[in-house]
């Protein structure tokens, strides 16, 4: 079906407009009149034809971001809680969405619900935007008649998950950016600046200090083999990416990531926070424990953690508790396993998992703040040693020449 841009006059006499997906232009006119909107025929045009064609730039505005999903979930929950029918809610959300791709998806879901499908079935047709966790929670909400409550929990979960990811990315991006800048500046010095000094020093006719000679040799090597250095760096990056796509490769790399100094501890705590928050949200929403653990494993973000959760799921299916296999995996700290054990025995597993999630989210916040504070002097020292060392090495012969002349 095509998408039509329309304008019309509301019952209050106001000129309004929007977009509508329909098989024909006449269908648009009929639907508008059924909504008590007087259409303006001259203003109803099919999108993508003539002067109404959209200009698309690849990579810009053609995807659905997690922020769009969070806003959609929060607003849908609020409207359903206010008593609006699901079809009307989807219609309103489609009209006010700024993301064209997401607007089209919401319209398709609205049409599916209008044709008799459940909201869960409509969501399943868009797995890239709505994952298993989202779909299963909505299914539990529809069956239990508590869709507004589930949407509220889901939006809270998505908001916290998005904040946690942003903090982890922020902690990783800062040192990566500094290293990239340092490598770039060093390359500029070695390729363009140091050769000028080397040509000047060659006219001295004397042996150069060892640090200066080392830097000049390094500069000559970099200039001579620069294409090969770049090719090797690209080959290593591609190889790592390909290895990460394999099951064993990703398993080993995720294991190395958890063992990495400082950042490994940060990744472990964020994984525990994500595990606890996800499982707590699913269990409290009425999703069966085996399904909840399977979804939690898929969203863990780390193969080592995923295997530990799947082993726990297998153990539970055999009649064991959750805490025993988690303890054996040695991925989760003893405190977490003991708290889960207490939650199981008291029948308050979801509440205990929520407390664990809140504790480890605070731990991640503190670690990110401390890392940022500690990295500032380390970055200054790193740049001073690398770049300052190169500059001083170049000035040593000049200092030596000045002392001789003096």
Order of alpha helices (4+ residues) and beta strands (2+ residues): beta-beta-alpha-beta-beta-alpha-alpha-alpha-alpha-alpha-alpha-alpha-alpha-alpha-alpha-alpha-alpha-alpha-alpha-alpha-alpha
